[in-house]
Amino acid sequence: MIPYQLSRDYTLLKQLLDEGKEIVCFADYRWSGGKTLRDVCHARCHVKDKSYSVCSRGQEYAGWNDWYLENQPDFTFEKAMEKANIEFIPPTL
């Protein structure tokens, strides 16, 4: 059990990332035996190429960039986060 108030408000997450904040997240880590555990990671926006990533120790759990706007317009940032089952700790400051 994760003892934090978590959010799936991906519109808020994108807004926070666009403001330059790095956000603590949880993502599904699937072991080779089929077991899934929650992994702590962080989300950030890479300003140079306007891409977003949710990573931990070199493992990217979710990503999204402007390429999707032109090539897969139905695959929004929010859908990318939902597909990866990302939850995040909303900042309190």
KOLPATI-545015 format. One record per atom (N, C-alpha, C, O): residue number from 1; residue in three letters; atom name; z, y, x. Coordinates in pm, 1 decimal. Atoms other than C-alpha are relative to their C-alpha. Layout:
! KOLPATI-545015
nr, rest, atom, c3, c2, c1
NUM, ALA, CA, Z, Y, X
...
END
This chain:
! KOLPATI-545015
nr, rest, atom, c3, c2, c1
1, MET, N, 0.0, -118.6, 84.0
1, MET, CA, 0.0, 0.0, 0.0
1, MET, C, 0.0, 124.8, 88.3
1, MET, O, 77.3, 133.9, 183.7
2, ILE, N, 8.3, -126.2, -74.6
2, ILE, CA, -94.0, 345.4, 131.1
2, ILE, C, 87.8, 102.9, -71.9
2, ILE, O, 59.3, 138.0, -186.3
3, PRO, N, -95.4, -88.4, 67.2
3, PRO, CA, 194.9, 585.3, 56.9
3, PRO, C, -38.8, 148.9, 4.0
3, PRO, O, 44.8, 234.2, 34.0
4, TYR, N, 47.2, -137.6, 3.5
4, TYR, CA, -16.0, 901.7, 27.6
4, TYR, C, -71.8, 24.0, -131.0
4, TYR, O, -125.5, -68.9, -191.3
5, GLN, N, 80.2, -38.8, 115.5
5, GLN, CA, -169.1, 1088.3, -262.5
5, GLN, C, -143.4, 13.5, 49.0
5, GLN, O, -175.0, 107.9, 121.4
6, LEU, N, 138.1, 0.2, -46.5
6, LEU, CA, -538.0, 1009.0, -205.1
6, LEU, C, -92.6, 56.4, -107.0
6, LEU, O, -59.6, 58.9, -225.6
7, SER, N, 96.5, -59.1, 91.5
7, SER, CA, -843.7, 1169.4, -358.8
7, SER, C, -137.2, -62.8, 19.8
7, SER, O, -171.8, -108.6, 128.7
8, ARG, N, 141.5, 38.1, -2.2
8, ARG, CA, -1199.3, 1067.8, -444.8
8, ARG, C, -85.0, 116.9, -50.9
8, ARG, O, -196.7, 97.0, -98.7
9, ASP, N, 72.3, -119.6, 41.4
9, ASP, CA, -1303.6, 1424.1, -526.8
9, ASP, C, -95.2, 37.3, 113.4
9, ASP, O, -62.5, 118.5, 199.9
10, TYR, N, 93.8, -14.1, -111.1
10, TYR, CA, -1611.2, 1414.4, -304.7
10, TYR, C, -63.3, 138.3, 6.3
10, TYR, O, -109.0, 180.2, 112.7
11, THR, N, 46.5, -138.1, -2.4
11, THR, CA, -1724.5, 1762.4, -407.9
11, THR, C, 96.7, 85.1, 81.6
11, THR, O, 54.4, 168.8, 161.4
12, LEU, N, -101.5, -69.6, -79.1
12, LEU, CA, -1396.6, 1895.6, -267.4
12, LEU, C, -9.7, -40.1, 146.7
12, LEU, O, -0.7, 45.6, 234.6
13, LEU, N, 11.3, 46.8, -138.2
13, LEU, CA, -1435.8, 1680.6, 45.0
13, LEU, C, -115.3, 71.1, 70.6
13, LEU, O, -99.2, 118.8, 182.9
14, LYS, N, 116.1, -66.7, -61.0
14, LYS, CA, -1781.9, 1825.7, 112.4
14, LYS, C, 29.8, 147.3, 24.1
14, LYS, O, -7.0, 201.8, 128.2
15, GLN, N, -36.3, -140.9, -15.0
15, GLN, CA, -1650.4, 2178.0, 57.3
15, GLN, C, 91.2, 20.0, 121.5
15, GLN, O, 70.6, 112.2, 200.4
16, LEU, N, -92.7, -8.8, -113.7
16, LEU, CA, -1366.6, 2120.8, 306.9
16, LEU, C, -73.7, -20.5, 132.2
16, LEU, O, -47.7, 49.4, 230.2
17, LEU, N, 77.0, 27.4, -121.6
17, LEU, CA, -1608.1, 1977.7, 562.5
17, LEU, C, -92.7, 117.0, 32.7
17, LEU, O, -108.3, 153.0, 149.4
18, ASP, N, 86.8, -116.2, -21.4
18, ASP, CA, -1849.0, 2270.1, 514.4
18, ASP, C, 78.6, 118.8, 55.5
18, ASP, O, 22.5, 204.7, 123.5
19, GLU, N, -87.0, -106.2, -52.3
19, GLU, CA, -1553.8, 2499.7, 592.9
19, GLU, C, 43.4, -27.1, 144.6
19, GLU, O, 113.8, 53.8, 205.1
20, GLY, N, -32.7, 32.7, -138.0
20, GLY, CA, -1520.4, 2325.5, 930.2
20, GLY, C, 125.7, -82.9, 18.4
20, GLY, O, 169.1, -104.9, 131.5
21, LYS, N, -121.8, 80.9, -9.5
21, LYS, CA, -1214.5, 2116.0, 850.2
21, LYS, C, -36.4, -145.5, 29.2
21, LYS, O, -140.8, -193.8, -14.5
22, GLU, N, 10.7, 144.4, -17.7
22, GLU, CA, -1175.2, 1756.8, 970.8
22, GLU, C, 107.7, -62.2, -87.9
22, GLU, O, 223.1, -19.4, -86.0
23, ILE, N, -86.6, 53.7, 104.0
23, ILE, CA, -1019.3, 1540.0, 702.3
23, ILE, C, 32.8, -146.6, 26.0
23, ILE, O, -55.3, -226.4, 58.1
24, VAL, N, -45.4, 138.5, -14.8
24, VAL, CA, -813.8, 1220.4, 728.9
24, VAL, C, -45.4, -80.0, -122.0
24, VAL, O, -24.5, -39.3, -236.3
25, CYS, N, 54.2, 84.6, 106.7
25, CYS, CA, -976.0, 941.2, 527.1
25, CYS, C, 42.8, -145.2, 18.9
25, CYS, O, 97.0, -183.8, 122.5
26, PHE, N, -16.1, 144.6, -5.1
26, PHE, CA, -943.0, 573.5, 448.4
26, PHE, C, -131.0, -62.6, -44.4
26, PHE, O, -193.3, -17.1, -140.3
27, ALA, N, 125.8, 69.8, 30.1
27, ALA, CA, -1240.9, 337.2, 443.9
27, ALA, C, 24.3, -149.8, 5.1
27, ALA, O, 122.1, -195.6, 64.2
28, ASP, N, -8.7, 145.6, -3.4
28, ASP, CA, -1296.2, -33.9, 390.8
28, ASP, C, -51.9, -52.5, 133.2
28, ASP, O, -161.8, -17.8, 176.4
29, TYR, N, 43.9, 70.8, -120.7
29, TYR, CA, -1312.7, -240.0, 708.4
29, TYR, C, -10.2, -146.9, -37.7
29, TYR, O, 88.7, -209.2, -76.2
30, ARG, N, 22.8, 139.8, 39.1
30, ARG, CA, -1465.0, -581.0, 642.9
30, ARG, C, -0.4, -89.7, 123.3
30, ARG, O, -84.0, -75.0, 212.5
31, TRP, N, -8.6, 96.6, -109.6
31, TRP, CA, -1363.0, -859.3, 878.8
31, TRP, C, -108.9, -104.8, -16.6
31, TRP, O, -160.3, -124.8, -126.7
32, SER, N, 106.7, 100.7, 4.6
32, SER, CA, -1613.3, -1130.9, 965.6
32, SER, C, 35.0, -115.3, -93.7
32, SER, O, -55.4, -180.1, -146.5
33, GLY, N, -41.1, 106.8, 90.3
33, GLY, CA, -1410.3, -1380.0, 759.9
33, GLY, C, -4.0, 38.9, -146.7
33, GLY, O, 29.0, -42.0, -233.4
34, GLY, N, 11.3, -43.9, 138.1
34, GLY, CA, -1465.7, -1173.8, 446.8
34, GLY, C, 115.4, 84.9, -49.4
34, GLY, O, 106.1, 144.8, -156.6
35, LYS, N, -115.4, -78.7, 42.0
35, LYS, CA, -1125.9, -1003.5, 431.3
35, LYS, C, -29.3, 148.6, 20.2
35, LYS, O, -91.5, 187.0, 119.3
36, THR, N, 17.9, -144.1, -9.4
36, THR, CA, -1128.3, -627.8, 367.2
36, THR, C, 135.7, 67.4, 9.6
36, THR, O, 225.3, 40.8, -70.6
37, LEU, N, -120.4, -81.2, -17.1
37, LEU, CA, -857.7, -391.5, 492.7
37, LEU, C, -40.2, 146.2, -1.0
37, LEU, O, -157.0, 178.5, 20.4
38, ARG, N, 26.4, -143.3, -4.1
38, ARG, CA, -828.9, -13.3, 471.3
38, ARG, C, 22.5, 49.7, 141.8
38, ARG, O, 123.7, 17.0, 203.8
39, ASP, N, -6.9, -53.7, -135.0
39, ASP, CA, -892.5, 168.4, 799.7
39, ASP, C, 15.6, 151.5, -7.5
39, ASP, O, -46.3, 216.9, -91.4
40, VAL, N, -17.5, -144.8, -9.6
40, VAL, CA, -777.3, 519.3, 889.0
40, VAL, C, -116.2, 56.1, 80.7
40, VAL, O, -150.8, 2.2, 185.9
41, CYS, N, 111.7, -62.1, -70.6
41, CYS, CA, -1065.3, 745.1, 991.6
41, CYS, C, -0.1, 149.4, -30.4
41, CYS, O, 90.6, 199.8, -96.7
42, HIS, N, 9.0, -142.5, 30.2
42, HIS, CA, -1174.3, 1106.2, 978.5
42, HIS, C, -143.0, 37.6, -35.9
42, HIS, O, -239.6, -22.6, 10.9
43, ALA, N, 130.6, -51.0, 41.3
43, ALA, CA, -1457.7, 1296.6, 816.8
43, ALA, C, -20.1, 136.7, 62.4
43, ALA, O, 73.9, 214.6, 78.3
44, ARG, N, 32.6, -132.9, -51.4
44, ARG, CA, -1636.7, 1593.9, 966.0
44, ARG, C, -147.2, 29.4, -22.8
44, ARG, O, -228.6, -59.9, -46.1
45, CYS, N, 136.9, -46.8, 11.6
45, CYS, CA, -1951.7, 1799.5, 939.3
45, CYS, C, -46.4, 39.0, 139.4
45, CYS, O, 22.1, 112.8, 210.2
46, HIS, N, 60.6, -36.9, -127.9
46, HIS, CA, -2173.5, 1826.4, 1245.0
46, HIS, C, -91.9, 118.2, -28.4
46, HIS, O, -200.4, 101.6, -84.1
47, VAL, N, 67.4, -123.8, 36.6
47, VAL, CA, -2289.3, 2186.2, 1218.1
47, VAL, C, -143.1, 6.9, 52.8
47, VAL, O, -232.7, 55.7, -16.1
48, LYS, N, 131.4, -12.4, -64.1
48, LYS, CA, -2585.0, 2157.2, 1455.6
48, LYS, C, -112.6, -58.1, -85.2
48, LYS, O, -216.5, 5.3, -103.1
49, ASP, N, 105.2, 62.5, 80.8
49, ASP, CA, -2781.7, 1916.0, 1237.3
49, ASP, C, 40.7, -18.0, -146.6
49, ASP, O, -25.0, -91.1, -220.9
50, LYS, N, -49.0, 4.9, 138.2
50, LYS, CA, -2584.5, 1959.3, 911.4
50, LYS, C, 8.4, -143.6, -51.9
50, LYS, O, -44.7, -177.8, -157.5
51, SER, N, -23.2, 137.0, 42.3
51, SER, CA, -2484.5, 1597.2, 895.7
51, SER, C, 150.2, -22.3, -16.5
51, SER, O, 232.0, 51.3, 38.6
52, TYR, N, -139.4, 32.3, 29.5
52, TYR, CA, -2161.5, 1441.8, 774.3
52, TYR, C, 25.1, -143.6, 43.6
52, TYR, O, -61.2, -230.3, 29.4
53, SER, N, -34.3, 136.5, -37.8
53, SER, CA, -1982.2, 1137.8, 909.1
53, SER, C, 147.2, -26.8, -27.1
53, SER, O, 232.0, 61.9, -18.2
54, VAL, N, -136.7, 50.4, 15.0
54, VAL, CA, -1671.4, 935.5, 833.8
54, VAL, C, 11.9, -112.5, 100.7
54, VAL, O, -50.1, -217.6, 84.5
55, CYS, N, -3.1, 91.1, -114.8
55, CYS, CA, -1576.3, 753.5, 1154.5
55, CYS, C, 142.7, -30.8, 44.8
55, CYS, O, 238.5, 39.1, 11.7
56, SER, N, -123.2, 37.0, -67.6
56, SER, CA, -1301.9, 578.2, 1343.2
56, SER, C, -36.1, -84.2, 121.8
56, SER, O, -101.8, -187.6, 109.3
57, ARG, N, 20.9, 74.9, -124.9
57, ARG, CA, -1316.4, 463.1, 1706.0
57, ARG, C, -144.6, -47.8, 17.6
57, ARG, O, -167.6, -162.8, 55.3
58, GLY, N, 139.2, 35.4, -19.0
58, GLY, CA, -1695.9, 466.1, 1716.0
58, GLY, C, -64.4, -74.5, -115.0
58, GLY, O, -184.1, -102.9, -110.0
59, GLN, N, 51.1, 70.1, 119.0
59, GLN, CA, -1736.6, 289.4, 1379.8
59, GLN, C, -27.8, 104.8, -107.1
59, GLN, O, 64.1, 174.1, -150.8
60, GLU, N, 30.8, -91.6, 109.4
60, GLU, CA, -1920.9, 498.2, 1120.3
60, GLU, C, 4.3, -77.0, -131.2
60, GLU, O, -66.6, -176.0, -149.0
61, TYR, N, -14.1, 63.9, 130.5
61, TYR, CA, -1817.8, 404.4, 766.8
61, TYR, C, -90.9, 61.7, -104.8
61, TYR, O, -134.8, -6.2, -197.6
62, ALA, N, 87.9, -69.0, 94.2
62, ALA, CA, -2024.7, 663.5, 582.7
62, ALA, C, -64.5, 117.3, 72.2
62, ALA, O, -5.7, 178.1, 161.6
63, GLY, N, 69.7, -113.7, -56.7
63, GLY, CA, -2279.9, 924.1, 670.8
63, GLY, C, -100.2, 54.8, -99.0
63, GLY, O, -147.4, -16.2, -187.8
64, TRP, N, 97.5, -64.0, 87.3
64, TRP, CA, -2509.3, 1168.5, 500.7
64, TRP, C, -55.6, 122.2, 71.6
64, TRP, O, 16.1, 188.9, 146.2
65, ASN, N, 58.5, -120.9, -57.3
65, ASN, CA, -2751.7, 1441.1, 607.0
65, ASN, C, -112.9, 49.6, -89.1
65, ASN, O, -144.7, -12.4, -190.6
66, ASP, N, 103.7, -62.8, 82.1
66, ASP, CA, -3028.5, 1665.0, 474.0
66, ASP, C, -125.3, -86.0, -16.2
66, ASP, O, -204.9, -60.6, -106.6
67, TRP, N, 114.5, 90.5, 13.7
67, TRP, CA, -3287.7, 1389.0, 528.1
67, TRP, C, -4.4, -60.6, -139.8
67, TRP, O, -111.4, -78.4, -198.0
68, TYR, N, -7.7, 61.6, 132.6
68, TYR, CA, -3166.4, 1235.5, 203.0
68, TYR, C, -51.4, 93.0, -109.8
68, TYR, O, -104.3, 45.8, -210.5
69, LEU, N, 47.3, -94.6, 100.6
69, LEU, CA, -3250.2, 1556.1, 10.8
69, LEU, C, -149.6, -14.2, -23.4
69, LEU, O, -196.1, -6.4, -137.1
70, GLU, N, 145.5, 11.4, 10.3
70, GLU, CA, -3620.5, 1509.8, 84.0
70, GLU, C, -47.4, -142.3, -28.0
70, GLU, O, -145.9, -161.3, -99.3
71, ASN, N, 48.3, 137.8, 5.4
71, ASN, CA, -3648.2, 1130.6, 105.0
71, ASN, C, 67.3, -88.1, -104.2
71, ASN, O, 5.7, -181.4, -155.6
72, GLN, N, -73.0, 75.7, 102.9
72, GLN, CA, -3383.1, 995.5, -133.4
72, GLN, C, 88.3, 98.1, -77.3
72, GLN, O, 210.8, 92.4, -66.3
73, PRO, N, -77.0, -107.5, 64.7
73, PRO, CA, -3278.7, 1291.0, -353.7
73, PRO, C, 109.5, -48.4, -94.8
73, PRO, O, 202.4, 26.8, -124.1
74, ASP, N, -105.2, 52.5, 87.5
74, ASP, CA, -3072.9, 1066.9, -584.2
74, ASP, C, 122.8, -47.2, 77.8
74, ASP, O, 228.8, -70.0, 19.4
75, PHE, N, -111.2, 45.9, -83.4
75, PHE, CA, -2853.5, 959.3, -291.1
75, PHE, C, 71.7, 123.0, 56.7
75, PHE, O, 43.8, 167.5, 168.0
76, THR, N, -73.2, -121.5, -36.1
76, THR, CA, -2617.1, 1256.4, -276.8
76, THR, C, 114.2, -31.4, 95.6
76, THR, O, 147.6, -147.6, 118.8
77, PHE, N, -120.0, 15.1, -83.4
77, PHE, CA, -2324.2, 1314.3, -43.3
77, PHE, C, 106.8, -76.6, -78.0
77, PHE, O, 169.0, -169.4, -26.4
78, GLU, N, -102.6, 63.6, 82.8
78, GLU, CA, -2095.3, 1214.7, -328.4
78, GLU, C, -26.9, -149.0, -18.7
78, GLU, O, 65.6, -230.0, -13.9
79, LYS, N, 34.0, 141.8, 17.2
79, LYS, CA, -2281.3, 888.0, -385.3
79, LYS, C, 19.2, -78.5, 130.2
79, LYS, O, 58.6, -195.1, 127.5
80, ALA, N, -21.1, 66.6, -129.0
80, ALA, CA, -2268.7, 806.6, -13.6
80, ALA, C, 148.0, -30.7, 21.0
80, ALA, O, 182.7, -138.6, 69.1
81, MET, N, -144.3, 20.7, -16.4
81, MET, CA, -1889.0, 849.4, -12.1
81, MET, C, 50.6, -104.9, -98.8
81, MET, O, 135.0, -187.7, -64.7
82, GLU, N, -39.3, 98.8, 101.4
82, GLU, CA, -1850.7, 649.9, -333.6
82, GLU, C, -42.3, -140.4, 42.2
82, GLU, O, 35.3, -235.2, 30.3
83, LYS, N, 50.9, 131.3, -42.2
83, LYS, CA, -2066.1, 365.1, -200.2
83, LYS, C, 87.2, -60.0, 110.6
83, LYS, O, 109.1, -181.1, 114.4
84, ALA, N, -83.1, 46.8, -110.6
84, ALA, CA, -1846.3, 343.9, 110.9
84, ALA, C, 148.4, -10.8, -37.8
84, ALA, O, 231.0, -48.6, 45.4
85, ASN, N, -137.5, 7.5, 49.0
85, ASN, CA, -1526.6, 358.4, -100.7
85, ASN, C, 95.1, 86.5, 84.4
85, ASN, O, 203.7, 42.4, 122.0
86, ILE, N, -79.9, -92.5, -80.0
86, ILE, CA, -1393.7, 659.2, 92.3
86, ILE, C, 104.9, 67.5, -88.1
86, ILE, O, 75.2, 113.3, -198.4
87, GLU, N, -107.1, -78.1, 60.9
87, GLU, CA, -1059.6, 810.0, -6.4
87, GLU, C, 52.1, 91.8, 109.0
87, GLU, O, 46.0, 58.0, 227.2
88, PHE, N, -49.3, -92.4, -102.1
88, PHE, CA, -906.7, 1110.8, 165.5
88, PHE, C, 130.6, 64.3, -43.7
88, PHE, O, 164.6, 68.2, -161.9
89, ILE, N, -125.2, -71.0, 23.7
89, ILE, CA, -579.1, 1296.3, 197.8
89, ILE, C, -33.9, 148.0, -16.2
89, ILE, O, -74.6, 212.1, 80.7
90, PRO, N, 29.5, -142.0, 18.1
90, PRO, CA, -626.9, 1641.6, 44.2
90, PRO, C, 97.2, 85.9, 82.0
90, PRO, O, 217.7, 60.8, 80.6
91, PRO, N, -88.3, -84.7, -79.6
91, PRO, CA, -492.2, 1912.1, 276.5
91, PRO, C, 96.3, 80.6, -89.7
91, PRO, O, 63.4, 116.7, -202.7
92, THR, N, -99.5, -75.2, 75.3
92, THR, CA, -180.1, 2093.8, 164.5
92, THR, C, 13.4, 143.6, 48.3
92, THR, O, 87.1, 222.1, -11.4
93, LEU, N, -7.3, -137.5, -52.4
93, LEU, CA, -228.7, 2410.0, 371.0
93, LEU, C, -116.9, 82.6, -47.3
93, LEU, O, -127.1, 200.4, -13.0
END
